[in-house]
Amino acid sequence: MSDKIEVDPFSETPLEFQNCEGVTESIRELNSKDDSLNVTNEVTYAEPLTAEQIRWFYRDGVDKRWVEFCGYDSLRIENAWQNYQNLLSKNNDISNNPPSIEKIVVRGGMYDVELDKMKCVSIYCPGEEWEIMRGTWYYDGSWLPLEVEQSKIIEEVHLNLFQKQDSNQSTLTCDTSSHSYKILHTEHFPEFHVDWHSINDVVLYSEYRHSKLMRSVTSKLGFAKTTGYQLRRGYKNAAVKEDKPHDIDHIIFVVHGIGQKGDTGKIIRNTTLFRDCVDWLKQKYFPNSNYRIEFFPVEWRSSLKLDGGIVEAITPFSVVSIRHLLNTSAMDILYYTSPLYGGEVRAGLQKELNRLYFMFTSRHPGWKGKVSILAHSLGCVIVYDIVTGWMSPDTRPPSPETEEVLKQRLQFPIENLFCLGSPLSVFLVLRTPSPSNKTDVMPQGLCKRFYNIFHWSDPVAYRMEPLLERGYSKIEPVLIPPYGGVDDQQTEQSPQTMK
């Protein structure tokens, strides 16, 4: 993952000069270091970038930052891109007969790259797609790539300026006897311009007013080199085939609860964010581990027909915002507890879980890893009922299609069942107030390990342990440290006494 550094790409003030106090002294120090250009060890000519120097990026779906592909993926994308460009150059009728290009499987088998659309598309989650970008020129420090068209122009100018001649010298040479900071060439863009001072000294200057003011100040102070943003050609790390993800050992299906109807993409965004959190924790605490876990968002709500829109039709137009919130969230609970629609809800989630599992195993033949489920809110109850086969006594006979789906059950054993903010225990109490034994609550075939995770202020979440042993109601549950916590950081404590 790229280092997340917030940088204004058009700022002419180096990162250490973000405020103007002491700027004069700092610039003097910078100027004294750069006064004499060491060109004796510089490469004096430029050659086209190799596939190893080029790096491909995708735009993160959560915070919209550019993230680099691993070296293995970047090399394969670049080779396919070069082949695609060759096909385009040979095809005289591109508009009517565009050349086809094979998809490239990236990010450990989770996404496809479609170069004709410049998109990175999820294999398992329809609708999840991210923009991709070919990086050649970068801002020094942050290593954020310049936009493609800007980089293309800068690269063409750079190659023309420093063409290789028969004597292995470039068309332009640097005057090593002069200490002046010469400009070999300037290329203008709408919002900035780029100056070439040498083959390895290319600087971007913004055309914004505050940047021009800074240049004017440094110029009047008598400095030859004014502030700008250094550009780098080629990525900081060469792309190598060995830089690739490990094989997947464990898949976790992330199941949403109520409220997904109002925002069908929310579960995808939340799963992406959760995946990033887990990656961060893995790198921090288990940097040498080769064990790989992948998270799959499971969106089950949008495929359900249920009442066919009758509830929306009978909803008055008064207090629209509140009614809309209730219809897209709380109604899911009523649908599931309804003897008419409960079976359809279970069948919808079960069908999606099996679809994702079979899709994954078909692309990974012979896979022998583990499968877990992380469910939230009502999703915990539905998963529990699917695995145990529970059905309300007053449930109406399901449709033939729903009945056929439910007969198939889940096609994989559950290693871990993580219930987040779960009301499962309340549902179980309403069904069987006094369970005769523990297996009534935790059947042996449910899962190998069960985790009930909740926040004290969550009004929907309830404890599970007292259903198994009433004495647990007087024992405080284990506190989980917050994600991203640091040493000596104060964390929110649970109540010290249980009432």
Backbone hydrogen bonds, N-H to C=O, Kabsch-Sander energy under -0.5 kcal/mol:
donor,donor_aa,acceptor,acceptor_aa,energy
5,I,3,D,-1.2
7,V,5,I,-0.8
11,S,8,D,-2.1
17,F,14,P,-2.5
18,Q,15,L,-0.7
23,V,20,C,-1.9
26,S,22,G,-2.2
27,I,23,V,-2.6
28,R,24,T,-2.1
29,E,25,E,-2.1
30,L,26,S,-2.5
31,N,27,I,-3.2
32,S,28,R,-2.6
33,K,29,E,-1.6
34,D,30,L,-1.7
35,D,31,N,-1.0
37,L,35,D,-0.7
38,N,36,S,-0.5
39,V,37,L,-1.3
42,E,39,V,-0.6
46,A,162,F,-3.4
53,Q,50,T,-0.7
54,I,50,T,-1.3
55,R,135,G,-1.7
57,F,133,M,-2.7
58,Y,67,V,-2.6
59,R,131,E,-2.6
60,D,58,Y,-0.6
60,D,65,R,-3.6
64,K,60,D,-1.0
67,V,58,Y,-2.9
69,F,56,W,-2.8
72,Y,243,D,-2.7
74,S,70,C,-2.7
75,L,71,G,-2.3
76,R,72,Y,-1.6
77,I,73,D,-2.6
78,E,74,S,-2.6
79,N,75,L,-2.4
80,A,76,R,-2.1
81,W,77,I,-2.6
82,Q,78,E,-2.5
83,N,79,N,-2.0
84,Y,80,A,-2.3
85,Q,81,W,-2.5
86,N,82,Q,-1.9
87,L,83,N,-2.0
88,L,84,Y,-2.3
89,S,85,Q,-2.0
90,K,86,N,-1.3
91,N,87,L,-1.4
92,N,90,K,-0.7
97,N,93,D,-1.9
104,I,113,V,-1.7
105,V,103,K,-0.6
106,V,111,Y,-3.0
110,M,106,V,-1.1
110,M,107,R,-0.6
111,Y,106,V,-1.8
112,D,121,V,-3.2
113,V,104,I,-2.5
114,E,112,D,-0.5
114,E,119,K,-2.8
115,L,113,V,-0.7
117,K,114,E,-0.9
118,M,114,E,-1.0
119,K,114,E,-1.8
120,C,130,W,-3.2
121,V,112,D,-3.4
121,V,119,K,-0.6
122,S,128,E,-2.9
123,I,110,M,-2.2
124,Y,110,M,-0.6
128,E,125,C,-2.0
129,E,127,G,-0.9
130,W,120,C,-2.7
132,I,118,M,-1.7
133,M,57,F,-2.3
135,G,55,R,-2.6
135,G,133,M,-0.7
138,Y,232,R,-2.5
139,Y,144,L,-2.2
140,D,230,Q,-2.7
142,S,140,D,-1.0
143,W,139,Y,-2.5
146,L,137,W,-2.5
151,S,147,E,-2.8
152,K,148,V,-2.5
153,I,149,E,-1.8
154,I,150,Q,-2.5
155,E,151,S,-2.7
156,E,152,K,-2.0
157,V,153,I,-2.4
158,H,154,I,-2.5
159,L,155,E,-2.5
160,N,156,E,-2.0
161,L,157,V,-2.4
162,F,158,H,-2.0
163,Q,160,N,-0.8
165,Q,169,Q,-2.1
168,N,165,Q,-2.0
170,S,44,T,-0.6
172,L,161,L,-0.6
176,T,174,C,-1.1
178,S,175,D,-0.9
182,K,180,S,-1.3
184,L,182,K,-0.6
184,L,196,W,-3.4
185,H,196,W,-1.0
187,E,194,V,-2.6
189,F,192,F,-2.6
193,H,205,Y,-2.6
194,V,187,E,-2.8
195,D,203,V,-2.7
196,W,185,H,-2.8
197,H,195,D,-0.6
197,H,201,D,-2.9
198,S,201,D,-1.2
201,D,198,S,-0.9
202,V,231,L,-0.5
203,V,195,D,-2.5
204,L,229,Y,-3.0
205,Y,193,H,-3.2
207,E,191,E,-2.4
212,K,208,Y,-2.0
213,L,209,R,-2.3
214,M,210,H,-1.8
215,R,211,S,-2.1
216,S,212,K,-2.2
217,V,213,L,-2.2
218,T,214,M,-2.3
219,S,215,R,-2.2
220,K,216,S,-2.3
221,L,217,V,-1.4
222,G,219,S,-1.4
223,F,218,T,-1.9
226,T,224,A,-0.7
229,Y,204,L,-2.9
230,Q,228,G,-0.6
231,L,202,V,-2.9
232,R,138,Y,-2.7
234,G,136,T,-3.2
234,G,232,R,-0.6
235,Y,53,Q,-2.9
239,A,52,E,-2.6
243,D,240,V,-1.3
244,K,242,E,-1.6
249,D,292,R,-2.3
250,H,292,R,-1.5
251,I,370,K,-2.6
252,I,294,E,-2.7
253,F,372,S,-2.5
254,V,296,F,-2.9
255,V,253,F,-0.7
255,V,374,L,-2.6
256,H,298,V,-1.0
260,Q,257,G,-0.6
261,K,328,T,-0.6
262,G,259,G,-0.7
262,G,328,T,-0.6
263,D,260,Q,-1.0
266,K,263,D,-1.5
269,R,265,G,-2.0
270,N,266,K,-2.8
271,T,267,I,-2.0
272,T,268,I,-2.2
273,L,269,R,-2.3
274,F,270,N,-2.5
275,R,271,T,-2.6
276,D,272,T,-2.1
277,C,273,L,-2.0
278,V,274,F,-2.4
279,D,275,R,-2.4
280,W,276,D,-2.4
281,L,277,C,-2.4
282,K,278,V,-2.6
283,Q,279,D,-2.5
284,K,280,W,-1.8
285,Y,281,L,-2.8
286,F,281,L,-0.5
286,F,282,K,-2.2
289,S,286,F,-1.5
294,E,250,H,-2.3
296,F,252,I,-2.7
298,V,254,V,-2.8
299,E,297,P,-0.6
300,W,298,V,-0.8
304,L,301,R,-1.6
308,G,305,K,-2.3
310,I,307,D,-0.7
313,A,309,G,-1.7
314,I,310,I,-1.8
315,T,311,V,-0.6
315,T,312,E,-0.7
320,V,317,F,-0.6
323,R,319,V,-2.3
324,H,320,V,-2.8
325,L,321,S,-2.0
326,L,322,I,-2.3
327,N,323,R,-2.7
328,T,324,H,-1.8
329,S,325,L,-0.6
329,S,326,L,-0.7
331,M,326,L,-2.1
332,D,329,S,-1.6
333,I,329,S,-0.5
333,I,330,A,-1.0
334,L,330,A,-1.3
335,Y,331,M,-2.8
336,Y,332,D,-2.1
337,T,333,I,-2.2
338,S,334,L,-0.8
338,S,335,Y,-0.6
342,G,338,S,-2.0
345,V,341,Y,-1.9
346,R,342,G,-2.1
347,A,343,G,-2.5
348,G,344,E,-2.2
349,L,345,V,-2.0
350,Q,346,R,-2.6
351,K,347,A,-2.4
352,E,348,G,-1.6
353,L,349,L,-2.4
354,N,350,Q,-2.4
355,R,351,K,-2.2
356,L,352,E,-2.3
357,Y,353,L,-2.1
358,F,354,N,-2.8
359,M,355,R,-2.3
360,F,356,L,-2.2
361,T,357,Y,-2.6
362,S,358,F,-2.1
363,R,359,M,-1.1
363,R,360,F,-0.5
364,H,360,F,-0.8
367,W,364,H,-1.6
370,K,249,D,-1.9
372,S,251,I,-2.5
373,I,416,N,-2.5
374,L,253,F,-3.2
375,A,373,I,-0.6
375,A,418,F,-2.9
376,H,255,V,-1.6
377,S,420,L,-2.4
379,G,376,H,-2.2
380,C,377,S,-1.6
381,V,377,S,-0.8
382,I,378,L,-2.1
383,V,379,G,-2.3
384,Y,380,C,-2.3
385,D,381,V,-2.4
386,I,382,I,-2.2
387,V,383,V,-2.4
388,T,384,Y,-2.5
389,G,385,D,-1.5
390,W,385,D,-0.9
395,T,392,S,-1.9
396,R,339,P,-2.2
403,E,399,S,-2.9
404,E,400,P,-2.1
405,V,401,E,-1.9
406,L,402,T,-2.4
407,K,403,E,-1.7
408,Q,404,E,-0.8
408,Q,405,V,-0.9
409,R,405,V,-0.6
409,R,406,L,-0.7
415,E,371,V,-3.6
415,E,413,P,-0.6
417,L,449,R,-2.5
418,F,373,I,-3.0
418,F,416,N,-0.6
419,C,417,L,-0.7
419,C,451,Y,-3.3
420,L,375,A,-2.9
420,L,418,F,-0.6
421,G,453,I,-2.4
426,V,423,P,-0.7
427,F,423,P,-1.7
428,L,424,L,-2.4
429,V,425,S,-2.3
430,L,426,V,-2.3
431,R,427,F,-1.3
432,T,428,L,-3.2
440,D,437,N,-1.3
441,V,437,N,-0.5
441,V,438,K,-1.2
442,M,438,K,-3.1
446,L,443,P,-1.9
448,K,414,I,-1.3
448,K,415,E,-0.6
449,R,415,E,-1.6
451,Y,417,L,-2.7
453,I,419,C,-3.2
453,I,451,Y,-0.7
458,D,455,H,-1.8
461,A,458,D,-0.5
462,Y,422,S,-2.2
467,L,464,M,-1.7
468,L,464,M,-0.6
468,L,465,E,-1.6
469,E,465,E,-2.4
472,Y,469,E,-2.1
473,S,470,R,-1.8
474,K,471,G,-1.6
475,I,472,Y,-1.5
476,E,474,K,-0.5
485,G,482,P,-1.6
489,Q,486,V,-1.9
499,K,497,T,-0.5
